[in-house]
Amino acid sequence: MDFTFTSVANCQPVLIEVETFQVQQIWRQQAQERLDVSHLIDRTYRYHSVRELRWHLADRFSGPVHSLSLSRV
């Protein structure tokens, strides 16, 4: 499965919290079209890494992590 996403950085002072990001919008590439699947995830969640987002998507779509391709726009 191929996914593309846009994000918003949540910059907090380093002493309070490590830098995180929230997914603003995410699409799943299927054949020749992009399907918006933003409604299937919690867009208020603050991810600490793209790796964490990959694990979340693998769980959400019931697939192995290694089968996911993820890129940021």
C-alpha positions in Angstrom: 0.0 0.0 0.0 1.3 3.4 -0.9 0.4 6.5 1.2 1.2 10.2 0.8 0.6 12.7 3.6 0.9 16.3 4.6 1.7 17.3 8.1 1.7 20.2 10.5 4.7 20.5 12.9 4.0 21.0 16.6 7.0 22.8 17.8 7.2 22.9 21.6 10.2 24.0 23.7 12.6 21.2 23.9 12.5 21.0 27.7 8.7 20.4 27.6 8.2 17.9 24.7 10.1 16.5 21.8 9.1 17.8 18.4 6.1 16.1 17.0 3.8 16.4 14.0 0.1 15.8 13.2 -1.1 14.4 9.9 -3.1 17.1 8.1 -4.2 14.9 5.2 -3.4 11.4 4.0 -4.0 9.7 0.7 -3.8 6.1 -0.4 -2.6 5.5 -3.9 -4.7 2.9 -5.6 -4.2 2.1 -9.3 -4.1 5.5 -11.0 -6.0 7.5 -8.3 -5.4 8.9 -4.9 -8.1 8.2 -2.3 -8.3 10.5 0.7 -8.3 8.3 3.8 -7.8 11.2 6.3 -11.1 10.3 8.0 -9.7 6.9 9.0 -7.1 8.1 11.4 -7.0 10.5 14.4 -5.6 13.7 12.9 -5.2 15.2 16.4 -2.6 12.5 17.4 1.0 13.8 17.7 3.4 11.4 16.0 7.0 11.4 17.0 8.2 9.9 13.8 7.2 8.7 10.3 8.0 5.2 11.5 5.3 5.5 14.2 2.8 6.6 11.5 3.7 3.6 9.4 3.0 1.2 12.4 -0.3 3.0 13.0 -1.3 2.6 9.3 -0.3 -1.0 9.2 -2.5 -1.6 12.2 -5.4 0.4 10.8 -5.3 -1.4 7.4 -4.5 -4.8 8.9 -1.3 -5.3 6.9 2.4 -5.9 7.5 4.5 -2.8 8.1 7.0 -3.8 5.3 4.1 -3.6 2.8 3.6 0.1 3.4 5.2 2.9 1.4 4.9 6.3 3.0 6.0 9.7 1.7 5.5 13.3 2.9 4.4 16.0 0.5 
